[in-house]
Amino acid sequence: MPKKNNLLTEFSRAVLLLAAIHSTVFSAKADLDATLDIDAGHPGNAIPPIFCGLMTEEINHSYDGGLFAELVQNRTFQDRGNSSTGSLVHWSLFGSGKMVPDQSDPVNTALPVSLRLDLSGSGAGVANDGYWGIPVWPNTVYTASFYAKAGHGFAGSVVAGLVADQGNVVFSKAETQPISNEWKKYTVKLTTLSNVLPTSKARFVLSAGGTGSVWFSMVSLFPPTYQDTPGGLRRDLMTMLAGLHPAFIRLPGGNYVEGGSFATRFNWKEMIGQADHRPGHMGCWGYRSSDGFGLPEYLLWCKQLRAEPVLAVFAGYTLDAQHIDAGTPEMAQYAEEALQEIEYVSGPPTSEWGRRRAADGFPEPFPLHYVEIGNEDGFDSSGSYDGRFAEIATAIRKRYPSLKLIATAQVTTVKPDLVDDHYYSNPQGIIDTANRYDKPVDPSAPLSFVGEWASQEGSPTPDLHAALADAVFEMGLEHTSNIVLMQCYAPLLCNVNNEDKDKGYPKAWQWGTNLIGYDALHCFGSPSYYAQSMFAQNKGDVLLPTTFQVPNTTIEPDPNPHGMIGVGSWHTQNEFKDITVTGPDGSALFKLDPAAGLADWKFTGGDWKMQDGEITPPADSYSSWAITGDTTWTDYTVHLQARKVSGDEGFLILWHASDGNNYQWWNIGGWGNTGTGCEAAHQGAREGYGPHSSFTVEPGRWYDLRIEVKGNHMQGFIDGNPVTESDMESHPGGPAAYASATYLKQDHSVIVKLVNVGHDPINTAIHINDAAHIDPNGQATVLTGSLDAINTIENPANVTPTVEKITSVADSFTQALPPYSFTLIKLTAWPK
């Protein structure tokens, strides 16, 4: 995952309108016809069996509050709320008692805090609200467990229960035996009745009556899990992940490998063994990780999905830009830890660490072929990665010579087997990158592992536009699978709960665009999920050469442009003030009013702030813009003052904006602070138009900026001097569609993939050449809808594939491609 405070690569900034995969582009026809020729008799590259995989890290509550089925949040009482009162986040008191965090007599060193419940005679208890609610289903058996001890005269039992947030509804309860005066683990079953309506507006409670005190530690509640594994993984999410048929899982994934500091790195030795001996640690995305989902749970994930691990080992660099130099005792320690971790995963049960794995429930070694050293070490400006990689790689190859090693940045001292590349961009940028690896093979160069990639549009999950771009990108990677050995989308999982201001809880997700969404009770796949499941469930063995003749799209300007105004930053921290908008007659349409604040502004990429009459973007956002005004505004002049504080680029001034994805902007000091020009965005996809001029924005200086807008014409002034003048005109865009084909030998399947990124249907004549016999019956799976369509908790099937039969298939047939669609055709053919 790109570093939280660093920059994402933005490929569409260069406005690269590349040709389709194996396509010939010609002038658009009115009827938008296309021709696809498939050579079934001369297969191309073999597609590696390990090509498609999964990756995630502890982000967006992917594990705690996601894949890990534990329902109690802050189960070890180590997350504190108000430090002055000692309150515990997610825990509350009810009844006539007192709740006190206590560190005087811990269960063990991994569980330093317990919760003491002081009773006053009439009954009291503590309640946990889970991860934005405790999910309750009918006819369900939950397993509750906790450590407890009695004191100060308490001699009773504890009642565990599931209760509604409001009212006195009890869904289920169970009573323990009398609590001992020494720490002891208690386990009860909670069974709901058949008439219970599903809800997440519930809490898990522990209560007692009488007087005295009872202490609790390591409080846990599990619903039924995938394959009924105790302490295992969430059923519905695992079912969705199984639908992606992953060949591998990159673990532990992303920034989670490095951690925010050396103290919070992925210290795998503290994430094995029994859960009550794992201390947990602060994650790198703003919340604490319980480490209930540790290295054994990663391996369980692999085992249950029949995927092999691609293991990432810590390489001596952390997110706070600290590193350990090669050749030091500390680096030798990390190299040895990497060897021990490899042994834990793949060593025989007779080895030291293989025996520890067996004790954790996995007596059989896991197949391990790939080890990644570090994560995104290109962000290490010290240049230490070459030496760090070399030290760990040399140690691994000495003991495990058959393992393939993955570097996360370019290295020269020791050659890796693969290099991990990451790509995040808007949909057009991802499409423009689809042919990145389409080049002659250099036998001396490492292969590529595209370990993270995704179109960034739609939040918190991608829209159909992103899904279509993702399909084109995956087709491009598949086409170059002689260079790209493996690939996986990121981030995979996202708890979609929003901020709860009443309870003081932040929103559950940190990354803008994520593949699968869920809350406590439901989950759903995004359009991109369904696009990738279409790939995963229709894998080919080899590529089939194709020639695709398809028209270009034509981009037409709005004949009646209108919209709001705004300001923005890209990789830069800016300040803006004295913003005014005037009409053609000089009338005042808008004036920035410090007294009014930013209540009428809308933000993309995080909330802006106002102070001393100046508005500024969020400090931790790589890109953000703020818009305001009236969507009916047409012709106007925008006038403001802007100053660059720090960063790589300059200023963005928006006009004719309907929302955060549809606008035009004047990019001042863009392209690495080298030039100035105009760009237009439609559904998040930007492209430049008009002339560019050289310009560099100086930090610390106030600039006077003015844009005069009339229809599709703009003129921009800097300090009173005309700098940019542009007209939005009709112009050709990229190809209207993309195509590829593969062959599966096992059942003689020809798999044809076609993505129509345009707003017109395309009738495609498909010719299958050099086939001895073609079955006349086939099927087409089609994913289509409006470009900005999304799936949600409330409407999880808004954009899902439909399957239709195809009859009368021959060596030539026609398939209609709906606007904004991904069509996968599967038919049976035997080559000559």
C-alpha positions in Angstrom: 0.0 0.0 0.0 1.4 3.4 -0.8 2.6 5.3 2.2 -0.1 7.3 4.0 1.7 10.6 3.6 3.3 9.9 0.2 2.1 10.2 -3.3 0.2 7.9 -5.6 1.4 7.5 -9.2 -0.9 9.3 -11.6 -0.3 8.0 -15.1 -3.1 9.9 -16.8 -1.4 13.2 -16.1 0.6 12.6 -19.2 -2.6 11.9 -21.1 -1.3 8.8 -22.7 -4.1 7.6 -25.1 -2.7 4.2 -25.9 -4.0 1.8 -28.5 -6.1 -1.2 -27.4 -4.5 -4.5 -26.5 -3.5 -6.0 -29.8 -5.8 -3.6 -31.6 -5.9 -1.4 -34.7 -7.7 1.9 -34.2 -9.5 3.5 -37.1 -11.9 6.4 -37.6 -15.2 5.9 -35.8 -18.2 4.8 -37.8 -21.6 6.0 -37.1 -22.8 2.5 -36.3 -19.8 1.6 -34.1 -18.9 -1.8 -35.6 -15.8 -3.7 -34.6 -14.1 -6.9 -35.8 -12.2 -9.3 -33.6 -10.0 -12.0 -35.2 -8.9 -14.8 -32.9 -6.1 -17.2 -34.0 -7.1 -20.5 -32.3 -4.4 -22.5 -34.1 -1.3 -20.7 -32.8 -1.4 -20.3 -29.0 0.8 -17.5 -27.5 2.2 -17.1 -24.0 1.3 -19.7 -21.3 -0.5 -18.0 -18.4 1.2 -19.0 -15.1 -1.1 -21.0 -12.8 -0.1 -18.7 -10.0 -1.1 -15.5 -12.0 -4.1 -14.4 -9.9 -4.0 -13.9 -6.1 -5.1 -11.8 -3.1 -3.5 -9.2 -0.9 -4.7 -7.2 2.1 -3.3 -5.7 5.3 -4.7 -4.4 8.5 -6.4 -1.3 6.9 -10.1 -0.4 6.8 -10.6 -2.9 9.6 -9.8 -5.7 7.2 -8.9 -8.2 10.0 -10.2 -6.8 13.3 -13.8 -6.0 12.4 -13.5 -7.8 9.1 -12.1 -11.2 8.0 -11.2 -12.2 11.6 -14.6 -13.3 13.0 -14.0 -12.0 16.5 -17.0 -9.7 17.5 -15.7 -8.0 20.6 -13.7 -4.8 20.0 -11.0 -3.9 22.5 -11.2 -7.4 24.0 -8.0 -6.9 26.1 -9.0 -3.4 27.4 -5.8 -1.8 26.0 -7.6 0.9 24.0 -8.3 3.8 26.2 -10.7 6.6 25.7 -10.6 9.7 27.8 -7.3 9.4 29.6 -8.4 11.6 32.5 -11.3 9.3 33.4 -9.6 6.1 32.3 -12.6 5.0 30.2 -12.3 2.1 27.9 -13.2 2.5 24.2 -16.2 0.3 23.2 -17.0 -0.7 26.8 -19.8 0.8 28.9 -21.3 0.2 32.3 -24.9 -0.5 33.1 -26.6 -1.0 36.5 -25.5 0.2 39.9 -21.8 -0.6 39.8 -18.4 0.7 38.8 -16.1 -0.2 35.9 -12.3 0.3 36.5 -9.3 -0.6 34.3 -6.9 -2.5 36.5 -3.2 -3.4 35.9 -2.5 -4.8 39.4 -2.8 -8.5 38.7 -2.7 -9.4 35.0 -3.4 -12.8 33.6 0.0 -12.7 31.9 2.4 -10.2 30.3 0.5 -10.2 27.0 -2.7 -9.2 28.8 -1.5 -6.3 31.1 -5.0 -4.8 31.7 -8.1 -6.3 33.2 -11.5 -4.7 33.8 -12.8 -4.7 37.4 -16.5 -4.6 37.9 -17.4 -3.4 41.4 -20.9 -4.5 42.5 -23.1 -2.7 45.0 -25.8 -5.3 45.6 -28.5 -4.7 43.0 -26.7 -6.0 39.9 -24.5 -4.4 37.2 -22.6 -5.3 34.1 -20.4 -4.2 31.3 -21.3 -4.1 27.6 -19.3 -4.1 24.4 -20.6 -2.6 21.2 -18.4 -4.6 18.9 -17.3 -3.3 15.5 -20.1 -0.8 14.9 -22.5 -3.3 16.4 -22.8 -6.9 17.4 -24.5 -8.9 14.6 -27.4 -11.1 15.8 -28.9 -13.8 13.6 -31.7 -16.3 14.3 -30.9 -20.0 15.0 -27.2 -19.2 15.7 -24.8 -20.5 18.2 -22.2 -18.1 19.5 -19.1 -19.0 21.6 -18.3 -16.6 24.3 -15.1 -16.9 26.4 -13.3 -14.7 29.0 -10.9 -14.9 31.9 -12.5 -14.0 35.2 -11.7 -14.0 38.9 -13.7 -13.0 42.0 -12.7 -10.8 44.9 -13.9 -8.6 47.8 -16.4 -11.2 48.8 -18.0 -11.9 45.4 -19.0 -15.6 45.2 -21.5 -15.7 42.4 -21.6 -16.5 38.7 -21.5 -14.3 35.6 -24.2 -14.1 33.0 -23.1 -13.5 29.4 -25.7 -12.3 26.9 -26.6 -10.7 23.7 -29.0 -7.8 24.2 -30.5 -5.1 22.0 -29.1 -1.6 22.1 -32.5 -0.2 23.1 -35.2 -1.7 25.3 -34.9 -4.8 27.4 -34.7 -7.4 24.5 -32.4 -10.3 25.4 -31.6 -12.4 22.3 -29.7 -15.0 24.3 -28.0 -15.5 27.7 -26.0 -18.2 29.5 -24.6 -18.5 33.1 -21.2 -19.6 34.1 -20.3 -21.7 37.2 -19.4 -19.7 40.3 -16.3 -17.5 39.6 -13.1 -18.6 41.3 -10.8 -16.3 43.3 -8.0 -17.2 40.8 -7.8 -16.3 37.1 -9.7 -19.0 35.1 -11.0 -19.1 31.6 -14.8 -19.5 31.2 -16.6 -20.5 28.0 -20.4 -20.5 27.4 -22.6 -21.0 24.3 -25.2 -18.4 23.4 -28.0 -19.7 21.1 -30.6 -17.4 19.5 -34.1 -18.4 18.7 -35.7 -18.9 15.3 -37.9 -15.8 15.6 -35.0 -13.4 16.1 -34.8 -10.8 13.3 -31.2 -10.1 12.0 -29.8 -6.9 13.5 -26.5 -5.3 14.3 -28.0 -3.0 16.9 -26.9 -5.2 19.7 -24.3 -5.5 22.5 -22.5 -8.3 24.2 -22.9 -8.1 28.0 -21.3 -9.6 31.1 -23.3 -9.1 34.3 -23.4 -10.2 37.9 -25.4 -9.6 41.1 -24.5 -9.3 44.7 -21.6 -7.4 46.2 -17.8 -7.5 45.8 -15.8 -7.4 42.6 -15.2 -9.5 39.5 -12.4 -9.0 37.1 -12.5 -9.8 33.4 -9.7 -10.2 30.8 -9.5 -11.4 27.2 -13.2 -11.2 26.5 -14.2 -12.9 23.2 -17.3 -13.7 21.2 -17.3 -15.7 18.0 -20.2 -16.5 15.7 -20.0 -19.6 13.5 -17.0 -19.4 11.3 -15.9 -20.5 7.8 -15.6 -24.3 7.8 -16.5 -24.1 11.5 -12.9 -23.5 12.6 -12.7 -22.3 16.3 -11.4 -18.8 16.4 -11.6 -18.6 12.6 -12.7 -16.4 9.8 -15.9 -14.7 8.8 -18.1 -16.9 6.7 -19.6 -14.5 4.2 -16.3 -12.8 3.4 -14.5 -16.1 2.9 -17.3 -17.2 0.6 -16.8 -14.1 -1.5 -13.0 -14.5 -1.5 -13.4 -18.2 -2.5 -15.2 -16.8 -5.6 -12.0 -15.2 -6.7 -10.2 -18.6 -6.9 -6.8 -17.2 -5.7 -3.7 -19.1 -6.4 -1.7 -17.2 -3.8 -2.1 -14.7 -0.9 0.5 -12.0 -0.4 0.9 -11.8 3.3 1.1 -10.0 5.6 0.8 -7.3 2.9 1.5 -3.7 2.4 2.5 -1.2 5.1 1.6 -3.7 7.8 4.9 -5.5 7.1 6.9 -2.3 8.0 4.7 -0.8 10.7 4.8 2.8 11.7 8.0 2.3 13.7 10.4 -0.5 14.7 8.2 -1.0 17.8 5.1 -1.5 15.7 6.5 -3.5 12.8 5.0 -6.9 11.9 6.8 -8.9 14.6 5.5 -12.3 13.6 6.9 -14.1 16.7 4.4 -12.1 18.8 1.6 -13.1 16.5 1.8 -16.9 16.8 0.7 -19.3 19.6 -2.5 -18.9 21.7 -4.4 -15.7 21.2 -4.2 -14.9 24.9 -0.4 -14.7 24.6 -0.4 -12.2 21.8 0.1 -8.6 23.1 -1.3 -6.8 20.0 0.3 -3.6 18.6 -0.6 -0.2 17.2 -1.3 -0.5 13.5 -0.2 2.0 10.8 -3.7 3.2 9.8 -4.8 4.9 13.0 -6.1 2.0 15.2 -4.7 -0.8 17.3 -4.4 -4.4 16.0 -5.4 -7.1 18.4 -3.2 -9.6 16.5 -5.9 -12.2 16.9 -5.4 -12.4 13.1 -1.7 -13.4 13.2 0.5 -15.6 11.2 -1.4 -18.8 11.9 -4.6 -17.1 10.8 -2.9 -16.0 7.5 -2.0 -19.7 7.0 -5.6 -20.7 7.8 -6.7 -18.2 5.2 -4.4 -19.9 2.6 -5.4 -23.4 3.6 -9.1 -22.7 3.4 -8.9 -21.0 0.0 -6.3 -23.6 -1.3 -3.9 -20.8 -2.0 -0.2 -20.8 -1.4 1.4 -18.0 0.7 3.7 -15.4 -0.9 5.5 -14.4 2.3 6.7 -10.8 2.9 9.5 -10.5 5.5 10.5 -7.4 7.4 13.5 -5.8 5.9 14.7 -3.1 8.3 12.7 -0.1 7.2 9.6 1.5 8.8 7.0 4.0 7.7 8.6 6.8 9.9 11.5 6.6 7.4 13.8 4.9 9.9 16.1 2.1 8.7 18.8 -0.3 9.8 21.9 -0.4 7.6 23.2 -3.7 6.1 26.1 -5.3 7.9 24.9 -4.3 11.4 24.0 -6.7 14.2 20.4 -5.5 14.0 20.2 -6.3 10.3 21.6 -9.7 11.0 18.9 -10.2 13.5 16.2 -9.4 10.9 17.8 -11.7 8.4 17.7 -14.5 10.9 14.1 -13.7 11.8 13.2 -14.0 8.0 14.8 -17.5 7.9 12.9 -18.5 11.0 9.6 -17.2 9.6 10.2 -19.2 6.4 10.8 -22.3 8.5 7.6 -21.6 10.5 5.6 -21.5 7.2 7.3 -24.3 5.3 9.6 -26.3 7.6 8.9 -29.9 8.6 7.2 -30.4 12.0 10.4 -31.8 13.3 12.2 -28.4 12.9 12.1 -25.8 15.7 9.7 -23.4 14.1 7.9 -26.1 12.1 7.1 -27.6 15.5 5.7 -24.2 16.6 3.5 -24.2 13.5 2.2 -27.7 14.2 1.4 -26.6 17.7 -0.7 -23.8 16.2 -2.8 -26.4 14.3 -0.9 -26.9 11.0 1.3 -30.0 11.2 1.8 -30.1 7.4 4.3 -27.6 5.9 2.8 -25.0 3.5 4.1 -24.9 0.0 6.3 -21.8 -0.2 7.9 -20.7 -3.5 8.1 -16.9 -3.2 9.4 -14.6 -0.5 9.2 -10.8 -0.7 11.8 -8.8 1.1 10.2 -5.6 2.5 7.4 -3.5 1.1 7.6 -0.4 -1.1 11.2 0.3 -0.2 11.5 2.7 -3.1 10.2 5.3 -0.5 13.4 4.8 1.5 15.3 7.9 0.4 18.4 6.8 2.2 19.3 4.3 -0.5 19.8 1.6 2.0 17.5 -1.0 0.4 20.1 -2.4 -2.0 22.3 -3.5 0.9 19.4 -4.6 3.1 17.9 -6.7 0.3 21.3 -8.2 -0.5 21.9 -9.2 3.1 18.5 -10.9 3.5 18.5 -12.4 0.0 22.0 -13.9 0.5 20.9 -15.5 3.7 17.7 -16.9 2.3 19.4 -18.3 -0.9 22.1 -20.0 1.2 19.6 -21.9 3.3 16.7 -22.1 0.8 18.2 -22.0 -2.7 14.9 -23.0 -4.5 13.0 -20.0 -3.2 12.2 -17.1 -5.6 12.9 -13.7 -4.1 10.9 -10.5 -4.8 12.4 -7.1 -4.4 10.2 -4.1 -3.7 12.5 -1.5 -5.4 15.3 -1.6 -8.0 18.4 -3.3 -6.7 21.8 -3.9 -8.3 24.0 -5.8 -5.8 22.0 -9.1 -5.8 19.6 -9.8 -8.6 16.0 -10.6 -7.5 13.8 -13.1 -9.3 10.9 -10.6 -9.4 10.3 -6.9 -8.7 7.0 -5.8 -7.1 5.3 -2.9 -8.9 2.3 -1.0 -7.6 -0.1 1.0 -9.6 -2.9 3.3 -8.3 -4.6 5.8 -10.6 -7.9 7.0 -11.9 -9.7 4.7 -14.5 -8.1 6.4 -17.5 -4.7 6.2 -15.9 -5.1 2.5 -15.2 -6.2 1.9 -18.8 -3.3 3.9 -20.1 -1.0 1.6 -18.1 -2.5 -1.7 -19.4 0.3 -2.1 -22.0 3.1 -1.1 -19.7 4.8 -4.6 -20.0 4.1 -5.1 -23.7 7.7 -5.1 -24.7 10.4 -7.5 -25.8 11.4 -9.9 -23.1 14.8 -9.3 -21.6 16.0 -12.7 -20.4 18.5 -11.0 -18.0 15.8 -8.9 -16.3 13.7 -10.0 -13.3 10.1 -10.9 -13.8 7.4 -8.6 -12.5 5.0 -9.0 -9.7 2.2 -6.4 -9.7 1.6 -6.8 -6.0 -0.9 -3.9 -5.7 -3.1 -2.2 -8.3 -6.5 -0.6 -8.6 -8.5 2.1 -10.3 -9.2 4.9 -7.8 -12.8 5.9 -8.4 -15.8 5.2 -6.2 -15.7 5.3 -2.4 -15.5 3.3 -0.3 -15.9 0.7 -3.1 -15.3 1.2 -6.9 -18.0 2.1 -9.4 -18.5 0.5 -12.8 -16.2 2.9 -14.5 -13.3 1.7 -12.2 -14.4 -1.9 -12.8 -14.2 -1.6 -16.6 -10.7 0.0 -16.3 -9.7 -2.8 -13.9 -10.8 -5.3 -16.5 -8.8 -3.7 -19.2 -5.7 -3.5 -16.9 -6.0 -7.2 -16.0 -6.3 -8.1 -19.7 -3.1 -6.2 -20.2 -1.3 -8.0 -17.5 -2.6 -11.3 -18.7 -1.4 -10.5 -22.2 2.1 -9.9 -20.8 2.1 -12.9 -18.5 5.5 -13.9 -19.9 6.8 -10.9 -17.9 4.1 -10.5 -15.2 4.2 -13.7 -13.3 1.7 -12.7 -10.5 -0.8 -9.9 -9.8 -3.3 -8.9 -7.0 -5.7 -6.1 -6.5 -5.5 -3.9 -3.3 -7.0 -3.1 -0.9 -9.2 -6.1 -0.8 -11.5 -5.5 2.2 -13.3 -2.5 3.7 -15.6 -2.1 6.7 -17.9 0.6 5.3 -19.3 2.0 8.6 -19.2 5.8 8.7 -18.1 8.0 11.6 -20.4 7.8 14.6 -20.1 11.2 16.2 -22.6 10.4 19.0 -20.3 7.6 20.2 -17.1 9.4 19.2 -16.0 6.7 16.8 -14.2 7.5 13.5 -15.2 5.9 10.2 -14.1 2.3 9.8 -12.2 2.8 6.5 -9.1 4.7 5.6 -8.5 4.0 1.9 -10.8 5.5 -0.7 -11.4 2.6 -3.1 -11.6 -1.0 -1.9 -12.9 -4.2 -3.6 -15.3 -5.7 -1.0 -17.5 -3.8 1.4 -19.2 -5.0 4.6 -20.6 -4.0 8.0 -21.3 -6.2 11.0 -24.2 -7.9 9.4 -23.8 -7.8 5.6 -21.1 -7.8 2.9 -21.2 -7.0 -0.8 -18.9 -7.1 -3.8 -18.2 -4.0 -5.9 -18.5 -4.0 -9.7 -14.7 -4.5 -9.7 -15.1 -7.6 -7.6 -17.5 -9.1 -10.1 -15.2 -8.2 -13.0 -12.4 -10.0 -11.3 -14.5 -13.0 -10.4 -15.4 -13.2 -14.1 -11.6 -13.5 -14.8 -11.0 -15.9 -11.9 -13.8 -18.3 -12.7 -12.8 -18.4 -16.4 -9.0 -18.9 -16.4 -7.2 -19.9 -19.5 -4.0 -21.8 -19.9 -2.6 -19.8 -22.9 -3.2 -16.6 -24.7 -4.7 -16.7 -28.2 -3.4 -14.1 -30.6 -6.0 -11.5 -31.5 -6.5 -8.6 -33.9 -9.1 -6.1 -32.8 -10.4 -3.4 -35.1 -12.4 -0.9 -33.1 -13.3 2.8 -33.4 -12.0 5.5 -31.3 -14.3 7.3 -28.9 -15.2 10.9 -29.6 -15.2 13.3 -26.7 -17.8 16.1 -27.1 -17.8 19.2 -24.9 -21.0 20.1 -23.1 -22.9 22.5 -25.3 -24.2 24.3 -22.2 -21.4 24.1 -19.7 -22.3 25.1 -16.1 -21.2 24.3 -12.6 -19.6 25.3 -9.3 -16.1 26.6 -8.6 -13.3 25.2 -6.4 -9.7 25.0 -5.4 -7.4 22.0 -5.0 -4.0 20.6 -4.3 -2.0 17.7 -5.8 0.9 16.4 -3.8 1.1 19.8 -2.3 0.1 21.8 0.8 -1.5 25.1 -0.2 -3.4 28.0 1.3 -6.2 29.9 -0.5 -7.9 33.2 0.5 -10.0 36.1 -0.9 -12.0 33.9 -3.2 -14.7 35.7 -5.2 -16.9 34.8 -8.1 -18.5 37.5 -10.3 -21.0 37.3 -13.1 -20.5 38.7 -16.6 -22.3 41.9 -15.5 -20.0 42.3 -12.5 -22.5 41.1 -10.0 -21.2 39.2 -7.0 -22.0 35.5 -7.1 -19.8 34.4 -4.2 -17.3 35.7 -1.7 -15.3 33.6 0.8 -16.7 34.5 4.2 -14.6 33.4 7.2 -17.6 33.9 9.5 -19.6 31.4 7.5 -16.9 28.8 7.5 -16.9 25.9 5.0 -20.4 24.5 5.7 -21.5 25.0 2.0 -18.3 23.4 0.6 -18.0 19.8 -0.6 -14.7 18.0 -0.4 -12.9 15.2 -2.3 -9.9 13.6 -0.6 -10.7 14.8 2.9 -12.1 17.7 4.8 -10.6 21.2 4.4 -10.1 23.7 7.2 -10.4 27.4 7.5 -8.3 29.6 9.8 -7.6 33.3 9.7 -9.6 33.6 6.5 -7.5 31.0 4.6 -8.7 27.5 3.6 -6.3 24.6 3.4 -6.5 21.0 2.4 -5.9 18.1 4.8 -2.3 17.6 5.6 -2.3 13.8 5.1 -4.1 13.8 1.7 -2.1 13.3 -1.5 -4.8 15.0 -3.5 -7.8 17.0 -2.5 -10.2 19.6 -3.8 -13.0 21.7 -2.4 -15.9 23.0 -4.4 -18.8 25.4 -3.7 -21.3 27.6 -5.4 -24.2 26.9 -7.7 -24.4 24.1 -10.3 -26.4 26.5 -12.6 -23.6 29.0 -12.9 -22.4 29.4 -16.5 -20.2 32.3 -17.3 -18.2 33.9 -14.5 -14.8 35.2 -13.3 -13.0 33.4 -10.4 -10.5 35.6 -8.5 -8.4 34.5 -5.5 -5.0 34.5 -3.7 -3.0 31.3 -3.4 0.2 30.3 -1.7 2.2 27.1 -1.8 3.5 25.9 1.6 5.3 22.7 0.5 5.1 19.8 -1.9 5.8 18.8 -5.5 3.4 20.8 -7.5 1.3 24.0 -7.5 -2.4 25.0 -7.5 -5.7 23.7 -9.0 -8.5 26.1 -9.8 -11.8 24.4 -10.7 -14.8 25.6 -12.7 -17.9 24.1 -14.2 -17.9 21.4 -11.5 -21.0 19.3 -10.9 -19.3 17.2 -8.2 -15.9 15.9 -7.2 -15.6 13.7 -10.3 -16.9 16.0 -13.0 -15.2 19.3 -13.5 -12.6 21.3 -15.4 -9.5 22.7 -13.7 -6.6 25.0 -14.4 -3.5 23.2 -13.3 -0.9 25.7 -12.3 2.6 24.3 -11.7 1.5 20.8 -12.5 3.4 17.9 -14.1 6.1 18.0 -11.4 5.8 21.9 -11.1 6.9 22.3 -14.7 3.9 23.7 -16.5 0.4 25.1 -16.7 -2.6 23.9 -18.6 -6.2 22.8 -18.5 -7.7 19.4 -17.8 -11.3 18.1 -17.9 -12.7 15.3 -15.8 -15.6 13.0 -16.5 -16.5 10.5 -13.8 -13.0 10.9 -12.4 -11.2 10.3 -15.7 -9.1 13.4 -16.6 -7.5 14.4 -19.8 -5.7 17.6 -20.8 -6.7 19.9 -23.6 -5.5 23.2 -25.1 -2.0 24.6 -25.0 0.5 24.1 -22.1 3.0 26.7 -21.0 6.0 26.4 -18.7 5.5 27.7 -15.2 7.0 27.0 -11.7 5.2 27.9 -8.5 7.5 29.2 -5.8 6.8 28.2 -2.2 6.0 30.9 0.4 4.7 33.5 -2.1 1.2 34.7 -2.6 -0.1 34.6 -6.2 -3.0 36.5 -7.6 -5.0 34.1 -9.8 -7.9 34.8 -12.0 -10.0 32.7 -14.5 -12.5 34.2 -16.9 -14.9 31.6 -18.1 -17.3 32.0 -21.1 -18.9 28.8 -22.4 -16.2 26.3 -23.2 -13.6 29.0 -23.4 -11.3 30.0 -20.4 -8.5 32.5 -20.0 -6.2 32.3 -16.9 -4.2 35.2 -15.5 -1.3 35.0 -12.9 -0.5 38.3 -11.2 -2.5 40.0 -13.9 -0.6 38.5 -16.8 -2.4 36.2 -19.3 -0.8 32.8 -19.1 -3.4 30.2 -20.4 -6.1 30.4 -22.9 -8.0 27.2 -23.9 -11.1 26.0 -25.7 -12.7 22.7 -25.0 -13.5 21.2 -28.4 -14.6 17.9 -29.9 -11.6 15.5 -30.1 -10.9 11.8 -30.4 -10.5 9.8 -27.2 -9.0 6.4 -26.7 -10.3 3.2 -28.2 -14.0 2.5 -27.6 -13.3 -1.1 -26.6 -10.6 -3.6 -25.7 -10.4 -7.3 -26.4 -8.3 -10.4 -25.6 -8.8 -14.2 -25.8 -7.4 -17.2 -23.9 -7.7 -21.0 -24.2 -8.3 -23.6 -21.5 -7.0 -27.0 -22.7 -8.8 -29.0 -20.1 -12.3 -28.4 -21.5 -11.4 -26.9 -24.9 -12.8 -23.5 -23.9 -12.1 -20.3 -25.9 -12.6 -17.4 -23.5 -13.1 -14.0 -25.1 -13.1 -10.8 -23.1 -14.4 -7.6 -24.4 -14.7 -4.2 -22.6 -16.7 -1.4 -24.1 -15.7 1.8 -22.3 -17.8 4.0 -24.5 -21.4 5.3 -24.3 -22.5 3.6 -27.6 -23.2 -0.1 -28.2 -20.7 -1.9 -30.4 -21.6 -4.7 -32.7 -18.6 -6.9 -32.8 -18.0 -9.5 -35.6 -15.9 -12.3 -34.0 -13.9 -14.6 -36.3 -12.3 -17.8 -34.8 -9.6 -18.9 -37.2 -7.9 -22.3 -37.4 -10.5 -24.2 -35.3 -11.3 -27.7 -36.4 -14.7 -27.7 -34.7 -16.7 -25.2 -32.7 -19.7 -26.1 -30.5 -22.7 -24.0 -31.6 -23.7 -23.3 -28.0 -21.9 -21.0 -25.7 -22.6 -18.4 -23.1 -21.9 -14.7 -22.5 -21.5 -13.1 -19.0 -22.1 -9.4 -19.1 -21.4 -6.7 -16.5 -23.0 -3.4 -17.4 -24.8 -0.4 -16.0 -24.3 3.4 -15.7 -20.7 4.5 -15.5 -21.0 5.8 -11.9 -23.1 2.8 -10.6 -22.0 1.3 -7.3 -23.1 -1.5 -5.0 -23.9 -0.8 -1.4 -25.0 -2.5 1.8 -28.6 -1.4 0.9 -28.3 -2.4 -2.7 -25.6 -5.0 -3.0 -26.7 -6.4 -6.4 -27.1 -3.1 -8.2 -24.3 -4.0 -10.6 -23.8 -7.8 -11.0 -23.1 -10.0 -14.0 -25.9 -11.6 -16.0 -25.4 -14.8 -17.9 -27.0 -15.4 -21.3 -26.9 -18.4 -23.7 -25.4 -17.9 -27.1 -26.6 -20.2 -29.9 -25.6 -20.7 -33.5 -21.9 -20.1 -32.7 -19.6 -20.8 -35.7 -16.2 -19.6 -36.9 -17.9 -16.2 -37.4 -20.6 -14.7 -35.3 -21.7 -11.3 -33.9 -21.8 -10.2 -30.3 -23.4 -6.9 -29.3 -21.4 -5.0 -26.6 -23.7 -2.8 -24.5 -22.4 0.7 -23.5 -20.2 0.6 -20.5 -19.8 -3.1 -20.3 -17.5 -6.1 -19.7 -18.5 -9.1 -21.7 -16.9 -12.5 -21.3 -17.8 -15.1 -23.9 -17.1 -18.8 -23.2 -17.4 -21.3 -26.0 -16.0 -24.7 -26.9 -13.6 -25.1 -29.8 -11.0 -27.7 -30.9 -7.9 -26.3 -32.7 -6.8 -28.0 -35.9 
